[in-house]
Amino acid sequence: MTASPASRIVETMAARGQTLAVAESLTGGMLTGRLVDIPGASAVVLGGIVAYATPLKQSLLDVPAGLLDEHGPVHPDVAIAMARGVRKRLAVDGSVADVGVATTGVAGPDPQGDSPVGLVYVAVADARGALVRELRLAGDRVAIREGAVQAALDGLLDLLGGRE
């Protein structure tokens, strides 16, 4: 039986002594939940911030106000800023998380500003830099949110070099 993506992430990061911080918007805690379902996650997952309301992206995750004013919450640079910001905001004893992951997008049923339903950005950041993926997901709210969680797990595996 093949290990789940979340299991591979927790196992790989635990073996490397790495920590993870999660910033979520449209996924509303689903990503953090998927990770902490895995035995041993407490050695890796520092925590998660659900910044569902746009102003919380600035106040809790240090997303620049100008970026939010110019582009709104559904933008690749916002996702990157969230992933970088959560690494710092969930620091423990002055040590930032080794990796930050973030989700932002529109799950529907209605568009958000100029962003259509199904537009999602997932970002992963570490000390070397950040990657962001744009997704155009179809389906209802549940399917879009689930697709965003899966994309975030895949992005983490890519960063860790553990994708099968």
LUMVEX-810405 format. One record per atom (N, C-alpha, C): residue number from 1; residue in three letters; atom name; z, y, x. Coordinates in steps of 0.2 Angstrom, whole numbers, plus 5000, padded with zeros to 4 digits. Last residue first. Example, Ala and Ser with C-alpha at 12.3 -4.5 7.8 and 13.67 -1.06 7.14 Angstrom:
! residues 2
2/SER/N/5035/4989/5064
2/SER/CA/5036/4995/5068
2/SER/C/5039/5000/5064
1/ALA/N/5039/4972/5066
1/ALA/CA/5039/4978/5062
1/ALA/C/5039/4984/5066
This chain:
! residues 164
164/GLU/N/4971/5053/5030
164/GLU/CA/4968/5047/5031
164/GLU/C/4961/5047/5029
163/ARG/N/4979/5066/5040
163/ARG/CA/4975/5064/5034
163/ARG/C/4971/5058/5035
162/GLY/N/4987/5072/5049
162/GLY/CA/4989/5065/5047
162/GLY/C/4985/5063/5041
161/GLY/N/4987/5084/5056
161/GLY/CA/4983/5079/5058
161/GLY/C/4984/5072/5056
160/LEU/N/4994/5095/5050
160/LEU/CA/4998/5090/5054
160/LEU/C/4994/5084/5057
159/LEU/N/4984/5101/5043
159/LEU/CA/4987/5104/5048
159/LEU/C/4991/5100/5053
158/ASP/N/4981/5090/5034
158/ASP/CA/4976/5093/5039
158/ASP/C/4979/5096/5045
157/LEU/N/4993/5090/5027
157/LEU/CA/4991/5084/5031
157/LEU/C/4985/5086/5036
156/LEU/N/4992/5103/5021
156/LEU/CA/4998/5101/5025
156/LEU/C/4996/5095/5030
155/GLY/N/4981/5101/5013
155/GLY/CA/4981/5106/5018
155/GLY/C/4986/5105/5023
154/ASP/N/4986/5091/5004
154/ASP/CA/4980/5089/5009
154/ASP/C/4980/5094/5014
153/LEU/N/4996/5098/4997
153/LEU/CA/4998/5092/5001
153/LEU/C/4992/5090/5006
152/ALA/N/4987/5107/4991
152/ALA/CA/4992/5110/4996
152/ALA/C/4995/5104/5000
151/ALA/N/4980/5099/4983
151/ALA/CA/4976/5103/4988
151/ALA/C/4981/5105/4993
150/GLN/N/4990/5095/4974
150/GLN/CA/4986/5090/4979
150/GLN/C/4983/5093/4984
149/VAL/N/4993/5107/4968
149/VAL/CA/4998/5103/4972
149/VAL/C/4995/5098/4977
148/ALA/N/4981/5110/4962
148/ALA/CA/4984/5114/4967
148/ALA/C/4989/5111/4971
147/GLY/N/4980/5099/4953
147/GLY/CA/4975/5100/4958
147/GLY/C/4977/5104/4963
146/GLU/N/4991/5102/4945
146/GLU/CA/4991/5096/4948
146/GLU/C/4986/5096/4954
145/ARG/N/4986/5114/4939
145/ARG/CA/4992/5114/4943
145/ARG/C/4993/5108/4947
144/ILE/N/4975/5109/4932
144/ILE/CA/4974/5114/4937
144/ILE/C/4980/5114/4942
143/ALA/N/4981/5100/4923
143/ALA/CA/4976/5098/4928
143/ALA/C/4975/5103/4934
142/VAL/N/4989/5109/4915
142/VAL/CA/4992/5103/4919
142/VAL/C/4987/5101/4925
141/ARG/N/4979/5118/4910
141/ARG/CA/4985/5120/4914
141/ARG/C/4988/5114/4919
140/ASP/N/4964/5108/4910
140/ASP/CA/4969/5112/4907
140/ASP/C/4974/5114/4912
139/GLY/N/4949/5110/4920
139/GLY/CA/4954/5107/4916
139/GLY/C/4959/5111/4913
138/ALA/N/4944/5113/4937
138/ALA/CA/4943/5113/4930
138/ALA/C/4948/5109/4926
137/LEU/N/4946/5125/4951
137/LEU/CA/4948/5119/4948
137/LEU/C/4946/5119/4940
136/ARG/N/4941/5130/4965
136/ARG/CA/4938/5131/4958
136/ARG/C/4940/5125/4954
135/LEU/N/4950/5136/4979
135/LEU/CA/4948/5130/4975
135/LEU/C/4945/5133/4968
134/GLU/N/4950/5140/4996
134/GLU/CA/4949/5143/4989
134/GLU/C/4947/5137/4985
133/ARG/N/4963/5139/5008
133/ARG/CA/4957/5136/5004
133/ARG/C/4956/5139/4998
132/VAL/N/4967/5144/5024
132/VAL/CA/4968/5145/5017
132/VAL/C/4962/5142/5014
131/LEU/N/4978/5143/5038
131/LEU/CA/4972/5141/5035
131/LEU/C/4973/5143/5027
130/ALA/N/4985/5152/5052
130/ALA/CA/4985/5150/5045
130/ALA/C/4978/5148/5043
129/GLY/N/4994/5150/5067
129/GLY/CA/4990/5154/5063
129/GLY/C/4990/5151/5056
128/ARG/N/5004/5145/5076
128/ARG/CA/4997/5145/5078
128/ARG/C/4993/5150/5074
127/ALA/N/5016/5143/5068
127/ALA/CA/5016/5148/5073
127/ALA/C/5009/5149/5076
126/ASP/N/5008/5141/5052
126/ASP/CA/5013/5139/5057
126/ASP/C/5012/5144/5062
125/ALA/N/5003/5139/5035
125/ALA/CA/5004/5143/5041
125/ALA/C/5009/5140/5045
124/VAL/N/4992/5137/5022
124/VAL/CA/4997/5134/5026
124/VAL/C/4997/5138/5032
123/ALA/N/4987/5140/5005
123/ALA/CA/4988/5142/5012
123/ALA/C/4993/5138/5015
122/VAL/N/4976/5140/4991
122/VAL/CA/4982/5137/4995
122/VAL/C/4982/5138/5002
121/TYR/N/4971/5148/4977
121/TYR/CA/4971/5148/4984
121/TYR/C/4978/5144/4986
120/VAL/N/4961/5146/4963
120/VAL/CA/4967/5144/4966
120/VAL/C/4966/5145/4973
119/LEU/N/4954/5147/4947
119/LEU/CA/4954/5150/4954
119/LEU/C/4960/5149/4957
118/GLY/N/4957/5143/4934
118/GLY/CA/4955/5138/4939
118/GLY/C/4954/5140/4946
117/VAL/N/4951/5157/4926
117/VAL/CA/4955/5151/4925
117/VAL/C/4952/5146/4930
116/PRO/N/4946/5171/4937
116/PRO/CA/4945/5166/4931
116/PRO/C/4950/5160/4931
115/SER/N/4952/5187/4940
115/SER/CA/4952/5180/4942
115/SER/C/4951/5175/4936
114/ASP/N/4953/5200/4936
114/ASP/CA/4946/5198/4937
114/ASP/C/4946/5190/4940
113/GLY/N/4967/5196/4926
113/GLY/CA/4962/5202/4929
113/GLY/C/4955/5199/4930
112/GLN/N/4967/5180/4924
112/GLN/CA/4971/5185/4926
112/GLN/C/4967/5191/4930
111/PRO/N/4961/5171/4909
111/PRO/CA/4960/5174/4916
111/PRO/C/4966/5179/4917
110/ASP/N/4972/5159/4900
110/ASP/CA/4968/5166/4900
110/ASP/C/4967/5168/4908
109/PRO/N/4980/5148/4900
109/PRO/CA/4974/5148/4897
109/PRO/C/4969/5154/4898
108/GLY/N/4978/5146/4918
108/GLY/CA/4976/5147/4911
108/GLY/C/4982/5147/4906
107/ALA/N/4981/5146/4931
107/ALA/CA/4981/5140/4928
107/ALA/C/4979/5140/4921
106/VAL/N/4977/5154/4945
106/VAL/CA/4977/5155/4938
106/VAL/C/4976/5148/4935
105/GLY/N/4987/5156/4960
105/GLY/CA/4981/5156/4956
105/GLY/C/4982/5156/4949
104/THR/N/4994/5150/4975
104/THR/CA/4994/5155/4970
104/THR/C/4987/5155/4967
103/THR/N/5005/5142/4986
103/THR/CA/5000/5141/4981
103/THR/C/5000/5148/4977
102/ALA/N/5009/5138/5003
102/ALA/CA/5009/5143/4998
102/ALA/C/5004/5141/4993
101/VAL/N/5019/5134/5017
101/VAL/CA/5014/5132/5013
101/VAL/C/5015/5136/5006
100/GLY/N/5024/5134/5034
100/GLY/CA/5025/5137/5027
100/GLY/C/5018/5135/5023
99/VAL/N/5033/5126/5047
99/VAL/CA/5027/5127/5043
99/VAL/C/5029/5130/5036
98/ASP/N/5045/5129/5053
98/ASP/CA/5039/5127/5058
98/ASP/C/5033/5128/5054
97/ALA/N/5055/5142/5048
97/ALA/CA/5052/5136/5047
97/ALA/C/5046/5135/5051
96/VAL/N/5065/5151/5060
96/VAL/CA/5060/5151/5055
96/VAL/C/5058/5144/5054
95/SER/N/5082/5152/5064
95/SER/CA/5075/5148/5066
95/SER/C/5071/5148/5059
94/GLY/N/5093/5158/5060
94/GLY/CA/5089/5162/5064
94/GLY/C/5082/5158/5066
93/ASP/N/5099/5148/5051
93/ASP/CA/5102/5150/5058
93/ASP/C/5098/5153/5062
92/VAL/N/5084/5146/5044
92/VAL/CA/5090/5143/5044
92/VAL/C/5093/5145/5051
91/ALA/N/5072/5155/5034
91/ALA/CA/5075/5153/5041
91/ALA/C/5082/5151/5040
90/LEU/N/5065/5158/5023
90/LEU/CA/5069/5152/5023
90/LEU/C/5071/5150/5029
89/ARG/N/5058/5169/5027
89/ARG/CA/5063/5170/5022
89/ARG/C/5067/5164/5021
88/LYS/N/5048/5164/5036
88/LYS/CA/5053/5168/5038
88/LYS/C/5059/5169/5033
87/ARG/N/5040/5156/5028
87/ARG/CA/5043/5153/5034
87/ARG/C/5049/5157/5037
86/VAL/N/5036/5165/5018
86/VAL/CA/5041/5160/5016
86/VAL/C/5044/5156/5023
85/GLY/N/5027/5172/5025
85/GLY/CA/5033/5175/5022
85/GLY/C/5038/5170/5021
84/ARG/N/5016/5164/5026
84/ARG/CA/5019/5167/5032
84/ARG/C/5026/5169/5030
83/ALA/N/5013/5161/5013
83/ALA/CA/5015/5155/5018
83/ALA/C/5018/5158/5024
82/MET/N/5010/5174/5008
82/MET/CA/5016/5170/5005
82/MET/C/5018/5164/5010
81/ALA/N/4999/5177/5016
81/ALA/CA/5005/5181/5017
81/ALA/C/5011/5177/5014
80/ILE/N/4990/5168/5011
80/ILE/CA/4992/5168/5018
80/ILE/C/4999/5171/5019
79/ALA/N/4989/5172/4998
79/ALA/CA/4991/5166/4999
79/ALA/C/4994/5165/5006
78/VAL/N/4984/5185/5000
78/VAL/CA/4990/5185/4997
78/VAL/C/4993/5178/4998
77/ASP/N/4971/5182/5005
77/ASP/CA/4976/5185/5010
77/ASP/C/4983/5185/5007
76/PRO/N/4965/5176/4994
76/PRO/CA/4966/5172/5000
76/PRO/C/4972/5175/5004
75/HIS/N/4972/5180/4978
75/HIS/CA/4968/5182/4983
75/HIS/C/4970/5178/4990
74/VAL/N/4980/5184/4965
74/VAL/CA/4976/5179/4966
74/VAL/C/4971/5181/4972
73/PRO/N/4988/5196/4963
73/PRO/CA/4991/5190/4966
73/PRO/C/4987/5184/4968
72/GLY/N/4978/5211/4968
72/GLY/CA/4981/5207/4964
72/GLY/C/4984/5200/4967
71/HIS/N/4971/5219/4977
71/HIS/CA/4968/5213/4976
71/HIS/C/4971/5209/4970
70/GLU/N/4979/5231/4978
70/GLU/CA/4972/5231/4979
70/GLU/C/4968/5225/4976
69/ASP/N/4992/5227/4976
69/ASP/CA/4989/5233/4972
69/ASP/C/4982/5233/4973
68/LEU/N/4994/5218/4986
68/LEU/CA/4995/5216/4979
68/LEU/C/4991/5221/4975
67/LEU/N/4992/5226/4997
67/LEU/CA/4988/5220/4996
67/LEU/C/4988/5218/4989
66/GLY/N/5003/5235/4996
66/GLY/CA/4996/5237/4996
66/GLY/C/4991/5231/4995
65/ALA/N/5014/5226/4998
65/ALA/CA/5013/5229/4991
65/ALA/C/5006/5232/4991
64/PRO/N/5013/5211/5007
64/PRO/CA/5013/5219/5007
64/PRO/C/5011/5221/5000
63/VAL/N/5025/5199/5004
63/VAL/CA/5018/5201/5003
63/VAL/C/5017/5208/5003
62/ASP/N/5038/5195/5006
62/ASP/CA/5036/5200/5010
62/ASP/C/5028/5201/5010
61/LEU/N/5044/5187/4997
61/LEU/CA/5040/5183/5002
61/LEU/C/5037/5188/5006
60/LEU/N/5052/5194/4988
60/LEU/CA/5055/5188/4990
60/LEU/C/5051/5185/4996
59/SER/N/5044/5206/4985
59/SER/CA/5052/5206/4986
59/SER/C/5055/5200/4990
58/GLN/N/5031/5201/4983
58/GLN/CA/5033/5206/4988
58/GLN/C/5040/5206/4990
57/LYS/N/5032/5191/4973
57/LYS/CA/5029/5190/4980
57/LYS/C/5030/5195/4985
56/LEU/N/5038/5198/4963
56/LEU/CA/5043/5194/4967
56/LEU/C/5039/5192/4974
55/PRO/N/5028/5205/4956
55/PRO/CA/5033/5209/4961
55/PRO/C/5037/5204/4965
54/THR/N/5022/5193/4949
54/THR/CA/5019/5196/4955
54/THR/C/5024/5201/4959
53/ALA/N/5031/5179/4946
53/ALA/CA/5030/5186/4944
53/ALA/C/5027/5189/4950
52/TYR/N/5034/5167/4953
52/TYR/CA/5029/5167/4948
52/TYR/C/5027/5174/4946
51/ALA/N/5039/5161/4966
51/ALA/CA/5038/5168/4965
51/ALA/C/5032/5169/4959
50/VAL/N/5050/5150/4971
50/VAL/CA/5045/5151/4965
50/VAL/C/5044/5158/4964
49/ILE/N/5053/5144/4986
49/ILE/CA/5053/5150/4982
49/ILE/C/5048/5150/4977
48/GLY/N/5062/5130/4993
48/GLY/CA/5056/5133/4990
48/GLY/C/5057/5139/4987
47/GLY/N/5067/5122/5009
47/GLY/CA/5068/5125/5002
47/GLY/C/5061/5127/4999
46/LEU/N/5066/5114/5020
46/LEU/CA/5071/5119/5020
46/LEU/C/5072/5121/5013
45/VAL/N/5061/5098/5022
45/VAL/CA/5060/5103/5017
45/VAL/C/5067/5108/5017
44/VAL/N/5067/5088/5032
44/VAL/CA/5061/5092/5033
44/VAL/C/5060/5098/5029
43/ALA/N/5078/5081/5028
43/ALA/CA/5077/5083/5036
43/ALA/C/5071/5087/5037
42/SER/N/5076/5079/5015
42/SER/CA/5081/5084/5017
42/SER/C/5081/5086/5024
41/ALA/N/5067/5069/5014
41/ALA/CA/5064/5075/5013
41/ALA/C/5069/5081/5016
40/GLY/N/5072/5056/5013
40/GLY/CA/5072/5059/5020
40/GLY/C/5069/5066/5020
39/PRO/N/5062/5050/5000
39/PRO/CA/5068/5049/5004
39/PRO/C/5067/5052/5011
38/ILE/N/5053/5062/4990
38/ILE/CA/5053/5057/4995
38/ILE/C/5059/5057/4999
37/ASP/N/5055/5072/4981
37/ASP/CA/5055/5066/4978
37/ASP/C/5055/5060/4984
36/VAL/N/5052/5084/4988
36/VAL/CA/5059/5081/4988
36/VAL/C/5060/5075/4985
35/LEU/N/5038/5085/4986
35/LEU/CA/5040/5084/4992
35/LEU/C/5047/5081/4992
34/ARG/N/5038/5087/4972
34/ARG/CA/5034/5082/4975
34/ARG/C/5036/5080/4981
33/GLY/N/5045/5100/4972
33/GLY/CA/5047/5093/4968
33/GLY/C/5044/5087/4971
32/THR/N/5036/5108/4978
32/THR/CA/5043/5107/4981
32/THR/C/5046/5100/4978
31/LEU/N/5026/5108/4968
31/LEU/CA/5025/5105/4975
31/LEU/C/5031/5104/4979
30/MET/N/5032/5113/4957
30/MET/CA/5029/5106/4957
30/MET/C/5028/5103/4964
29/GLY/N/5036/5126/4956
29/GLY/CA/5040/5121/4959
29/GLY/C/5038/5114/4959
28/GLY/N/5024/5133/4951
28/GLY/CA/5031/5133/4948
28/GLY/C/5036/5128/4950
27/THR/N/5011/5134/4953
27/THR/CA/5013/5127/4953
27/THR/C/5021/5127/4951
26/LEU/N/5008/5148/4954
26/LEU/CA/5006/5144/4948
26/LEU/C/5009/5137/4948
25/SER/N/5018/5149/4966
25/SER/CA/5017/5153/4960
25/SER/C/5015/5149/4955
24/GLU/N/5028/5145/4980
24/GLU/CA/5024/5143/4974
24/GLU/C/5024/5149/4969
23/ALA/N/5031/5141/4996
23/ALA/CA/5031/5147/4992
23/ALA/C/5026/5145/4986
22/VAL/N/5042/5131/5007
22/VAL/CA/5037/5131/5002
22/VAL/C/5037/5137/4997
21/ALA/N/5044/5126/5023
21/ALA/CA/5046/5130/5018
21/ALA/C/5040/5131/5013
20/LEU/N/5049/5113/5035
20/LEU/CA/5044/5115/5030
20/LEU/C/5047/5120/5025
19/THR/N/5051/5108/5052
19/THR/CA/5054/5110/5045
19/THR/C/5048/5113/5041
18/GLN/N/5051/5094/5064
18/GLN/CA/5048/5100/5061
18/GLN/C/5051/5101/5054
17/GLY/N/5052/5082/5071
17/GLY/CA/5058/5087/5071
17/GLY/C/5056/5094/5068
16/ARG/N/5043/5073/5071
16/ARG/CA/5042/5078/5075
16/ARG/C/5047/5083/5075
15/ALA/N/5047/5065/5060
15/ALA/CA/5047/5062/5067
15/ALA/C/5046/5067/5072
14/ALA/N/5046/5074/5050
14/ALA/CA/5053/5071/5052
14/ALA/C/5053/5069/5059
13/MET/N/5033/5075/5049
13/MET/CA/5037/5081/5051
13/MET/C/5043/5079/5053
12/THR/N/5029/5062/5045
12/THR/CA/5026/5065/5051
12/THR/C/5031/5071/5053
11/GLU/N/5037/5060/5033
11/GLU/CA/5038/5056/5039
11/GLU/C/5035/5059/5045
10/VAL/N/5032/5071/5025
10/VAL/CA/5039/5070/5026
10/VAL/C/5040/5066/5033
9/ILE/N/5018/5067/5024
9/ILE/CA/5020/5073/5027
9/ILE/C/5027/5073/5029
8/ARG/N/5018/5054/5019
8/ARG/CA/5016/5055/5025
8/ARG/C/5018/5062/5028
7/SER/N/5024/5057/5006
7/SER/CA/5027/5053/5011
7/SER/C/5025/5054/5018
6/ALA/N/5013/5065/5001
6/ALA/CA/5020/5068/5002
6/ALA/C/5024/5064/5007
5/PRO/N/5003/5056/5000
5/PRO/CA/5002/5061/5005
5/PRO/C/5009/5065/5006
4/SER/N/5010/5039/5000
4/SER/CA/5007/5045/4997
4/SER/C/5007/5051/5002
3/ALA/N/5004/5025/5010
3/ALA/CA/5009/5030/5008
3/ALA/C/5006/5036/5005
2/THR/N/4996/5011/5003
2/THR/CA/4995/5017/5007
2/THR/C/5001/5022/5005
1/MET/N/5000/4994/5004
1/MET/CA/5000/5000/5000
1/MET/C/5000/5006/5004
